């Protein structure tokens, strides 16, 4: 990535949430980025990239991802 580090990428759907009977919403798809130092980033995958994310899509997602863990 642009910071010079290698990152692993994992896609994961949002966990199911309890809702009222008869109401259902689509779960968002997230992409998680992890590096060897324990840094973690998370971004929502855009609807148009859910079926086929390119390297450019992943780079854009990484740049705008939320930083979740600073590592040690």
PDB file of N, CA, C and O in Angstrom:
ATOM      1  N   UNK A   1       0.839  -1.176   0.000  1.00  0.00           N
ATOM      2  CA  UNK A   1       0.000   0.000   0.000  1.00  0.00           C
ATOM      3  C   UNK A   1       0.889   1.246   0.000  1.00  0.00           C
ATOM      4  O   UNK A   1       2.116   1.154   0.001  1.00  0.00           O
ATOM      5  N   UNK A   2       0.255   2.379  -0.001  1.00  0.00           N
ATOM      6  CA  UNK A   2       1.009   3.626  -0.132  1.00  0.00           C
ATOM      7  C   UNK A   2       1.922   3.917   1.056  1.00  0.00           C
ATOM      8  O   UNK A   2       2.798   4.777   0.955  1.00  0.00           O
ATOM      9  N   UNK A   3       1.737   3.217   2.183  1.00  0.00           N
ATOM     10  CA  UNK A   3       2.624   3.421   3.331  1.00  0.00           C
ATOM     11  C   UNK A   3       3.852   2.514   3.267  1.00  0.00           C
ATOM     12  O   UNK A   3       4.697   2.550   4.161  1.00  0.00           O
ATOM     13  N   UNK A   4       3.954   1.696   2.209  1.00  0.00           N
ATOM     14  CA  UNK A   4       5.106   0.816   2.041  1.00  0.00           C
ATOM     15  C   UNK A   4       5.004  -0.505   2.779  1.00  0.00           C
ATOM     16  O   UNK A   4       5.930  -1.313   2.713  1.00  0.00           O
ATOM     17  N   UNK A   5       3.911  -0.746   3.478  1.00  0.00           N
ATOM     18  CA  UNK A   5       3.718  -1.980   4.243  1.00  0.00           C
ATOM     19  C   UNK A   5       2.914  -2.993   3.428  1.00  0.00           C
ATOM     20  O   UNK A   5       2.174  -2.628   2.515  1.00  0.00           O
ATOM     21  N   UNK A   6       3.074  -4.268   3.775  1.00  0.00           N
ATOM     22  CA  UNK A   6       2.238  -5.329   3.231  1.00  0.00           C
ATOM     23  C   UNK A   6       1.039  -5.488   4.144  1.00  0.00           C
ATOM     24  O   UNK A   6       1.193  -5.531   5.364  1.00  0.00           O
ATOM     25  N   UNK A   7      -0.143  -5.577   3.577  1.00  0.00           N
ATOM     26  CA  UNK A   7      -1.371  -5.734   4.343  1.00  0.00           C
ATOM     27  C   UNK A   7      -2.118  -6.963   3.841  1.00  0.00           C
ATOM     28  O   UNK A   7      -2.143  -7.229   2.639  1.00  0.00           O
ATOM     29  N   UNK A   8      -2.729  -7.719   4.765  1.00  0.00           N
ATOM     30  CA  UNK A   8      -3.627  -8.794   4.359  1.00  0.00           C
ATOM     31  C   UNK A   8      -5.035  -8.218   4.298  1.00  0.00           C
ATOM     32  O   UNK A   8      -5.366  -7.274   5.016  1.00  0.00           O
ATOM     33  N   UNK A   9      -5.853  -8.796   3.437  1.00  0.00           N
ATOM     34  CA  UNK A   9      -7.201  -8.288   3.218  1.00  0.00           C
ATOM     35  C   UNK A   9      -8.198  -9.397   3.509  1.00  0.00           C
ATOM     36  O   UNK A   9      -8.033 -10.533   3.064  1.00  0.00           O
ATOM     37  N   UNK A  10      -9.238  -9.051   4.264  1.00  0.00           N
ATOM     38  CA  UNK A  10     -10.298 -10.007   4.585  1.00  0.00           C
ATOM     39  C   UNK A  10     -11.643  -9.317   4.402  1.00  0.00           C
ATOM     40  O   UNK A  10     -11.847  -8.202   4.881  1.00  0.00           O
ATOM     41  N   UNK A  11     -12.553  -9.983   3.709  1.00  0.00           N
ATOM     42  CA  UNK A  11     -13.903  -9.468   3.540  1.00  0.00           C
ATOM     43  C   UNK A  11     -14.806 -10.160   4.551  1.00  0.00           C
ATOM     44  O   UNK A  11     -14.695 -11.366   4.773  1.00  0.00           O
ATOM     45  N   UNK A  12     -15.707  -9.383   5.165  1.00  0.00           N
ATOM     46  CA  UNK A  12     -16.607  -9.972   6.162  1.00  0.00           C
ATOM     47  C   UNK A  12     -17.913  -9.178   6.174  1.00  0.00           C
ATOM     48  O   UNK A  12     -17.911  -7.947   6.208  1.00  0.00           O
ATOM     49  N   UNK A  13     -19.029  -9.913   6.145  1.00  0.00           N
ATOM     50  CA  UNK A  13     -20.324  -9.257   6.238  1.00  0.00           C
ATOM     51  C   UNK A  13     -20.588  -8.813   7.669  1.00  0.00           C
ATOM     52  O   UNK A  13     -20.111  -9.417   8.631  1.00  0.00           O
ATOM     53  N   UNK A  14     -21.344  -7.763   7.776  1.00  0.00           N
ATOM     54  CA  UNK A  14     -21.778  -7.259   9.075  1.00  0.00           C
ATOM     55  C   UNK A  14     -22.513  -8.361   9.813  1.00  0.00           C
ATOM     56  O   UNK A  14     -23.257  -9.130   9.204  1.00  0.00           O
ATOM     57  N   UNK A  15     -22.315  -8.441  11.090  1.00  0.00           N
ATOM     58  CA  UNK A  15     -22.989  -9.472  11.880  1.00  0.00           C
ATOM     59  C   UNK A  15     -24.492  -9.212  11.906  1.00  0.00           C
ATOM     60  O   UNK A  15     -24.946  -8.069  11.850  1.00  0.00           O
ATOM     61  N   UNK A  16     -25.244 -10.295  11.991  1.00  0.00           N
ATOM     62  CA  UNK A  16     -26.704 -10.187  12.026  1.00  0.00           C
ATOM     63  C   UNK A  16     -27.134  -9.419  13.271  1.00  0.00           C
ATOM     64  O   UNK A  16     -26.523  -9.526  14.334  1.00  0.00           O
ATOM     65  N   UNK A  17     -28.184  -8.658  13.113  1.00  0.00           N
ATOM     66  CA  UNK A  17     -28.730  -7.896  14.225  1.00  0.00           C
ATOM     67  C   UNK A  17     -30.179  -8.306  14.431  1.00  0.00           C
ATOM     68  O   UNK A  17     -30.886  -8.644  13.482  1.00  0.00           O
ATOM     69  N   UNK A  18     -30.605  -8.271  15.676  1.00  0.00           N
ATOM     70  CA  UNK A  18     -31.997  -8.583  15.963  1.00  0.00           C
ATOM     71  C   UNK A  18     -32.864  -7.426  15.461  1.00  0.00           C
ATOM     72  O   UNK A  18     -32.571  -6.259  15.720  1.00  0.00           O
ATOM     73  N   UNK A  19     -33.910  -7.759  14.757  1.00  0.00           N
ATOM     74  CA  UNK A  19     -34.846  -6.755  14.256  1.00  0.00           C
ATOM     75  C   UNK A  19     -36.257  -7.224  14.551  1.00  0.00           C
ATOM     76  O   UNK A  19     -36.488  -8.374  14.925  1.00  0.00           O
ATOM     77  N   UNK A  20     -37.185  -6.315  14.376  1.00  0.00           N
ATOM     78  CA  UNK A  20     -38.583  -6.689  14.586  1.00  0.00           C
ATOM     79  C   UNK A  20     -39.026  -7.652  13.496  1.00  0.00           C
ATOM     80  O   UNK A  20     -38.506  -7.645  12.380  1.00  0.00           O
ATOM     81  N   UNK A  21     -39.975  -8.460  13.840  1.00  0.00           N
ATOM     82  CA  UNK A  21     -40.498  -9.443  12.891  1.00  0.00           C
ATOM     83  C   UNK A  21     -40.959  -8.739  11.605  1.00  0.00           C
ATOM     84  O   UNK A  21     -41.650  -7.721  11.649  1.00  0.00           O
ATOM     85  N   UNK A  22     -40.565  -9.298  10.484  1.00  0.00           N
ATOM     86  CA  UNK A  22     -40.987  -8.761   9.204  1.00  0.00           C
ATOM     87  C   UNK A  22     -40.102  -7.654   8.658  1.00  0.00           C
ATOM     88  O   UNK A  22     -40.267  -7.249   7.507  1.00  0.00           O
ATOM     89  N   UNK A  23     -39.174  -7.159   9.451  1.00  0.00           N
ATOM     90  CA  UNK A  23     -38.265  -6.129   8.947  1.00  0.00           C
ATOM     91  C   UNK A  23     -36.883  -6.728   8.798  1.00  0.00           C
ATOM     92  O   UNK A  23     -36.369  -7.372   9.712  1.00  0.00           O
ATOM     93  N   UNK A  24     -36.307  -6.519   7.675  1.00  0.00           N
ATOM     94  CA  UNK A  24     -34.989  -7.068   7.412  1.00  0.00           C
ATOM     95  C   UNK A  24     -34.216  -6.068   6.582  1.00  0.00           C
ATOM     96  O   UNK A  24     -34.774  -5.444   5.680  1.00  0.00           O
ATOM     97  N   UNK A  25     -32.948  -5.911   6.873  1.00  0.00           N
ATOM     98  CA  UNK A  25     -32.128  -5.015   6.062  1.00  0.00           C
ATOM     99  C   UNK A  25     -30.888  -5.768   5.612  1.00  0.00           C
ATOM    100  O   UNK A  25     -30.429  -6.701   6.271  1.00  0.00           O
ATOM    101  N   UNK A  26     -30.365  -5.346   4.490  1.00  0.00           N
ATOM    102  CA  UNK A  26     -29.179  -6.004   3.958  1.00  0.00           C
ATOM    103  C   UNK A  26     -27.967  -5.682   4.827  1.00  0.00           C
ATOM    104  O   UNK A  26     -27.764  -4.541   5.243  1.00  0.00           O
ATOM    105  N   UNK A  27     -27.176  -6.705   5.088  1.00  0.00           N
ATOM    106  CA  UNK A  27     -25.967  -6.501   5.890  1.00  0.00           C
ATOM    107  C   UNK A  27     -24.863  -5.924   5.012  1.00  0.00           C
ATOM    108  O   UNK A  27     -24.667  -6.358   3.876  1.00  0.00           O
ATOM    109  N   UNK A  28     -24.148  -4.946   5.549  1.00  0.00           N
ATOM    110  CA  UNK A  28     -23.047  -4.334   4.800  1.00  0.00           C
ATOM    111  C   UNK A  28     -21.870  -5.300   4.727  1.00  0.00           C
ATOM    112  O   UNK A  28     -21.688  -6.154   5.595  1.00  0.00           O
ATOM    113  N   UNK A  29     -21.079  -5.144   3.674  1.00  0.00           N
ATOM    114  CA  UNK A  29     -19.851  -5.912   3.510  1.00  0.00           C
ATOM    115  C   UNK A  29     -18.681  -5.002   3.853  1.00  0.00           C
ATOM    116  O   UNK A  29     -18.569  -3.896   3.325  1.00  0.00           O
ATOM    117  N   UNK A  30     -17.809  -5.476   4.742  1.00  0.00           N
ATOM    118  CA  UNK A  30     -16.629  -4.721   5.147  1.00  0.00           C
ATOM    119  C   UNK A  30     -15.380  -5.376   4.586  1.00  0.00           C
ATOM    120  O   UNK A  30     -15.354  -6.584   4.350  1.00  0.00           O
ATOM    121  N   UNK A  31     -14.351  -4.578   4.377  1.00  0.00           N
ATOM    122  CA  UNK A  31     -13.027  -5.100   4.068  1.00  0.00           C
ATOM    123  C   UNK A  31     -12.129  -4.683   5.239  1.00  0.00           C
ATOM    124  O   UNK A  31     -12.089  -3.516   5.628  1.00  0.00           O
ATOM    125  N   UNK A  32     -11.413  -5.668   5.788  1.00  0.00           N
ATOM    126  CA  UNK A  32     -10.481  -5.429   6.888  1.00  0.00           C
ATOM    127  C   UNK A  32      -9.061  -5.555   6.358  1.00  0.00           C
ATOM    128  O   UNK A  32      -8.748  -6.491   5.623  1.00  0.00           O
ATOM    129  N   UNK A  33      -8.213  -4.621   6.728  1.00  0.00           N
ATOM    130  CA  UNK A  33      -6.802  -4.631   6.353  1.00  0.00           C
ATOM    131  C   UNK A  33      -5.988  -4.811   7.628  1.00  0.00           C
ATOM    132  O   UNK A  33      -6.207  -4.098   8.607  1.00  0.00           O
ATOM    133  N   UNK A  34      -5.047  -5.763   7.625  1.00  0.00           N
ATOM    134  CA  UNK A  34      -4.170  -6.002   8.788  1.00  0.00           C
ATOM    135  C   UNK A  34      -2.729  -6.040   8.322  1.00  0.00           C
ATOM    136  O   UNK A  34      -2.418  -6.585   7.263  1.00  0.00           O
ATOM    137  N   UNK A  35      -1.835  -5.444   9.142  1.00  0.00           N
ATOM    138  CA  UNK A  35      -0.413  -5.549   8.820  1.00  0.00           C
ATOM    139  C   UNK A  35       0.292  -6.371   9.883  1.00  0.00           C
ATOM    140  O   UNK A  35      -0.330  -6.783  10.862  1.00  0.00           O
ATOM    141  N   UNK A  36       1.587  -6.613   9.703  1.00  0.00           N
ATOM    142  CA  UNK A  36       2.358  -7.447  10.624  1.00  0.00           C
ATOM    143  C   UNK A  36       2.570  -6.815  11.993  1.00  0.00           C
ATOM    144  O   UNK A  36       2.929  -7.508  12.945  1.00  0.00           O
ATOM    145  N   UNK A  37       2.354  -5.507  12.102  1.00  0.00           N
ATOM    146  CA  UNK A  37       2.581  -4.814  13.376  1.00  0.00           C
ATOM    147  C   UNK A  37       1.317  -4.679  14.214  1.00  0.00           C
ATOM    148  O   UNK A  37       1.337  -4.053  15.274  1.00  0.00           O
ATOM    149  N   UNK A  38       0.226  -5.260  13.747  1.00  0.00           N
ATOM    150  CA  UNK A  38      -1.017  -5.215  14.515  1.00  0.00           C
ATOM    151  C   UNK A  38      -1.948  -4.081  14.147  1.00  0.00           C
ATOM    152  O   UNK A  38      -2.977  -3.901  14.798  1.00  0.00           O
ATOM    153  N   UNK A  39      -1.620  -3.311  13.122  1.00  0.00           N
ATOM    154  CA  UNK A  39      -2.516  -2.250  12.687  1.00  0.00           C
ATOM    155  C   UNK A  39      -3.721  -2.864  11.984  1.00  0.00           C
ATOM    156  O   UNK A  39      -3.594  -3.854  11.264  1.00  0.00           O
ATOM    157  N   UNK A  40      -4.879  -2.274  12.197  1.00  0.00           N
ATOM    158  CA  UNK A  40      -6.116  -2.764  11.607  1.00  0.00           C
ATOM    159  C   UNK A  40      -6.897  -1.587  11.051  1.00  0.00           C
ATOM    160  O   UNK A  40      -7.053  -0.563  11.716  1.00  0.00           O
ATOM    161  N   UNK A  41      -7.382  -1.738   9.836  1.00  0.00           N
ATOM    162  CA  UNK A  41      -8.230  -0.734   9.202  1.00  0.00           C
ATOM    163  C   UNK A  41      -9.485  -1.441   8.695  1.00  0.00           C
ATOM    164  O   UNK A  41      -9.456  -2.619   8.339  1.00  0.00           O
ATOM    165  N   UNK A  42     -10.600  -0.681   8.673  1.00  0.00           N
ATOM    166  CA  UNK A  42     -11.866  -1.248   8.206  1.00  0.00           C
ATOM    167  C   UNK A  42     -12.564  -0.235   7.316  1.00  0.00           C
ATOM    168  O   UNK A  42     -12.606   0.954   7.630  1.00  0.00           O
ATOM    169  N   UNK A  43     -13.117  -0.715   6.196  1.00  0.00           N
ATOM    170  CA  UNK A  43     -13.878   0.138   5.294  1.00  0.00           C
ATOM    171  C   UNK A  43     -15.097  -0.628   4.790  1.00  0.00           C
ATOM    172  O   UNK A  43     -15.068  -1.852   4.660  1.00  0.00           O
ATOM    173  N   UNK A  44     -16.163   0.110   4.511  1.00  0.00           N
ATOM    174  CA  UNK A  44     -17.348  -0.487   3.909  1.00  0.00           C
ATOM    175  C   UNK A  44     -17.078  -0.661   2.418  1.00  0.00           C
ATOM    176  O   UNK A  44     -16.556   0.244   1.768  1.00  0.00           O
ATOM    177  N   UNK A  45     -17.432  -1.814   1.884  1.00  0.00           N
ATOM    178  CA  UNK A  45     -17.254  -2.083   0.457  1.00  0.00           C
ATOM    179  C   UNK A  45     -18.428  -1.452  -0.283  1.00  0.00           C
ATOM    180  O   UNK A  45     -19.581  -1.736   0.039  1.00  0.00           O
ATOM    181  N   UNK A  46     -18.152  -0.599  -1.273  1.00  0.00           N
ATOM    182  CA  UNK A  46     -19.249   0.017  -2.034  1.00  0.00           C
ATOM    183  C   UNK A  46     -20.066  -1.042  -2.782  1.00  0.00           C
ATOM    184  O   UNK A  46     -19.548  -2.093  -3.161  1.00  0.00           O
ATOM    185  N   UNK A  47     -21.337  -0.746  -2.982  1.00  0.00           N
ATOM    186  CA  UNK A  47     -22.237  -1.687  -3.653  1.00  0.00           C
ATOM    187  C   UNK A  47     -21.685  -2.160  -4.991  1.00  0.00           C
ATOM    188  O   UNK A  47     -21.779  -3.344  -5.317  1.00  0.00           O
ATOM    189  N   UNK A  48     -21.111  -1.245  -5.770  1.00  0.00           N
ATOM    190  CA  UNK A  48     -20.652  -1.609  -7.108  1.00  0.00           C
ATOM    191  C   UNK A  48     -19.358  -2.414  -7.106  1.00  0.00           C
ATOM    192  O   UNK A  48     -18.941  -2.899  -8.157  1.00  0.00           O
ATOM    193  N   UNK A  49     -18.717  -2.566  -5.962  1.00  0.00           N
ATOM    194  CA  UNK A  49     -17.464  -3.326  -5.889  1.00  0.00           C
ATOM    195  C   UNK A  49     -17.636  -4.650  -5.144  1.00  0.00           C
ATOM    196  O   UNK A  49     -16.657  -5.364  -4.925  1.00  0.00           O
ATOM    197  N   UNK A  50     -18.852  -4.982  -4.759  1.00  0.00           N
ATOM    198  CA  UNK A  50     -19.063  -6.195  -3.969  1.00  0.00           C
ATOM    199  C   UNK A  50     -18.754  -7.475  -4.724  1.00  0.00           C
ATOM    200  O   UNK A  50     -18.276  -8.438  -4.124  1.00  0.00           O
ATOM    201  N   UNK A  51     -19.010  -7.510  -6.004  1.00  0.00           N
ATOM    202  CA  UNK A  51     -18.827  -8.760  -6.730  1.00  0.00           C
ATOM    203  C   UNK A  51     -17.432  -8.919  -7.302  1.00  0.00           C
ATOM    204  O   UNK A  51     -16.969 -10.045  -7.485  1.00  0.00           O
ATOM    205  N   UNK A  52     -16.750  -7.814  -7.591  1.00  0.00           N
ATOM    206  CA  UNK A  52     -15.426  -7.914  -8.181  1.00  0.00           C
ATOM    207  C   UNK A  52     -14.606  -6.680  -7.794  1.00  0.00           C
ATOM    208  O   UNK A  52     -14.640  -5.665  -8.489  1.00  0.00           O
ATOM    209  N   UNK A  53     -13.879  -6.771  -6.697  1.00  0.00           N
ATOM    210  CA  UNK A  53     -13.050  -5.655  -6.244  1.00  0.00           C
ATOM    211  C   UNK A  53     -11.683  -5.748  -6.910  1.00  0.00           C
ATOM    212  O   UNK A  53     -11.016  -6.780  -6.834  1.00  0.00           O
ATOM    213  N   UNK A  54     -11.271  -4.664  -7.564  1.00  0.00           N
ATOM    214  CA  UNK A  54      -9.967  -4.621  -8.215  1.00  0.00           C
ATOM    215  C   UNK A  54      -8.910  -4.133  -7.230  1.00  0.00           C
ATOM    216  O   UNK A  54      -9.244  -3.693  -6.130  1.00  0.00           O
ATOM    217  N   UNK A  55      -7.649  -4.208  -7.614  1.00  0.00           N
ATOM    218  CA  UNK A  55      -6.572  -3.673  -6.775  1.00  0.00           C
ATOM    219  C   UNK A  55      -6.784  -2.187  -6.516  1.00  0.00           C
ATOM    220  O   UNK A  55      -6.553  -1.714  -5.403  1.00  0.00           O
ATOM    221  N   UNK A  56      -7.221  -1.447  -7.528  1.00  0.00           N
ATOM    222  CA  UNK A  56      -7.482  -0.014  -7.346  1.00  0.00           C
ATOM    223  C   UNK A  56      -8.603   0.220  -6.341  1.00  0.00           C
ATOM    224  O   UNK A  56      -8.520   1.139  -5.527  1.00  0.00           O
ATOM    225  N   UNK A  57      -9.661  -0.610  -6.391  1.00  0.00           N
ATOM    226  CA  UNK A  57     -10.752  -0.501  -5.421  1.00  0.00           C
ATOM    227  C   UNK A  57     -10.229  -0.714  -4.003  1.00  0.00           C
ATOM    228  O   UNK A  57     -10.601   0.012  -3.081  1.00  0.00           O
ATOM    229  N   UNK A  58      -9.360  -1.718  -3.834  1.00  0.00           N
ATOM    230  CA  UNK A  58      -8.808  -2.004  -2.511  1.00  0.00           C
ATOM    231  C   UNK A  58      -7.912  -0.868  -2.023  1.00  0.00           C
ATOM    232  O   UNK A  58      -7.943  -0.525  -0.841  1.00  0.00           O
ATOM    233  N   UNK A  59      -7.121  -0.287  -2.906  1.00  0.00           N
ATOM    234  CA  UNK A  59      -6.261   0.838  -2.514  1.00  0.00           C
ATOM    235  C   UNK A  59      -7.096   2.033  -2.082  1.00  0.00           C
ATOM    236  O   UNK A  59      -6.768   2.683  -1.089  1.00  0.00           O
ATOM    237  N   UNK A  60      -8.169   2.337  -2.805  1.00  0.00           N
ATOM    238  CA  UNK A  60      -9.050   3.448  -2.416  1.00  0.00           C
ATOM    239  C   UNK A  60      -9.716   3.159  -1.075  1.00  0.00           C
ATOM    240  O   UNK A  60      -9.828   4.046  -0.229  1.00  0.00           O
ATOM    241  N   UNK A  61     -10.157   1.919  -0.882  1.00  0.00           N
ATOM    242  CA  UNK A  61     -10.786   1.546   0.391  1.00  0.00           C
ATOM    243  C   UNK A  61      -9.792   1.672   1.537  1.00  0.00           C
ATOM    244  O   UNK A  61     -10.149   2.151   2.613  1.00  0.00           O
ATOM    245  N   UNK A  62      -8.541   1.245   1.319  1.00  0.00           N
ATOM    246  CA  UNK A  62      -7.521   1.325   2.365  1.00  0.00           C
ATOM    247  C   UNK A  62      -7.258   2.776   2.755  1.00  0.00           C
ATOM    248  O   UNK A  62      -7.117   3.087   3.938  1.00  0.00           O
ATOM    249  N   UNK A  63      -7.193   3.664   1.762  1.00  0.00           N
ATOM    250  CA  UNK A  63      -6.907   5.076   2.028  1.00  0.00           C
ATOM    251  C   UNK A  63      -8.000   5.750   2.849  1.00  0.00           C
ATOM    252  O   UNK A  63      -7.719   6.671   3.617  1.00  0.00           O
ATOM    253  N   UNK A  64      -9.240   5.303   2.695  1.00  0.00           N
ATOM    254  CA  UNK A  64     -10.351   5.928   3.414  1.00  0.00           C
ATOM    255  C   UNK A  64     -10.817   5.121   4.618  1.00  0.00           C
ATOM    256  O   UNK A  64     -11.779   5.507   5.282  1.00  0.00           O
ATOM    257  N   UNK A  65     -10.153   4.011   4.908  1.00  0.00           N
ATOM    258  CA  UNK A  65     -10.577   3.107   5.984  1.00  0.00           C
ATOM    259  C   UNK A  65     -10.402   3.735   7.353  1.00  0.00           C
ATOM    260  O   UNK A  65      -9.529   4.576   7.571  1.00  0.00           O
ATOM    261  N   UNK A  66     -11.256   3.303   8.267  1.00  0.00           N
ATOM    262  CA  UNK A  66     -11.150   3.692   9.681  1.00  0.00           C
ATOM    263  C   UNK A  66      -9.982   2.938  10.304  1.00  0.00           C
ATOM    264  O   UNK A  66      -9.853   1.728  10.116  1.00  0.00           O
ATOM    265  N   UNK A  67      -9.142   3.633  11.035  1.00  0.00           N
ATOM    266  CA  UNK A  67      -8.053   2.973  11.769  1.00  0.00           C
ATOM    267  C   UNK A  67      -8.628   2.491  13.097  1.00  0.00           C
ATOM    268  O   UNK A  67      -9.101   3.287  13.908  1.00  0.00           O
ATOM    269  N   UNK A  68      -8.580   1.183  13.306  1.00  0.00           N
ATOM    270  CA  UNK A  68      -9.213   0.598  14.487  1.00  0.00           C
ATOM    271  C   UNK A  68      -8.231   0.264  15.585  1.00  0.00           C
ATOM    272  O   UNK A  68      -8.604   0.295  16.758  1.00  0.00           O
ATOM    273  N   UNK A  69      -6.987  -0.054  15.254  1.00  0.00           N
ATOM    274  CA  UNK A  69      -6.035  -0.498  16.263  1.00  0.00           C
ATOM    275  C   UNK A  69      -4.648  -0.014  15.865  1.00  0.00           C
ATOM    276  O   UNK A  69      -4.203  -0.253  14.743  1.00  0.00           O
ATOM    277  N   UNK A  70      -3.973   0.657  16.767  1.00  0.00           N
ATOM    278  CA  UNK A  70      -2.662   1.234  16.458  1.00  0.00           C
ATOM    279  C   UNK A  70      -1.532   0.229  16.582  1.00  0.00           C
ATOM    280  O   UNK A  70      -0.439   0.484  16.076  1.00  0.00           O
ATOM    281  N   UNK A  71      -1.752  -0.883  17.223  1.00  0.00           N
ATOM    282  CA  UNK A  71      -0.698  -1.882  17.384  1.00  0.00           C
ATOM    283  C   UNK A  71       0.308  -1.491  18.442  1.00  0.00           C
ATOM    284  O   UNK A  71       0.186  -0.450  19.088  1.00  0.00           O
ATOM    285  N   UNK A  72       1.311  -2.351  18.610  1.00  0.00           N
ATOM    286  CA  UNK A  72       2.300  -2.107  19.664  1.00  0.00           C
ATOM    287  C   UNK A  72       3.540  -1.454  19.122  1.00  0.00           C
ATOM    288  O   UNK A  72       4.473  -1.179  19.876  1.00  0.00           O
TER     289      UNK A  72
END
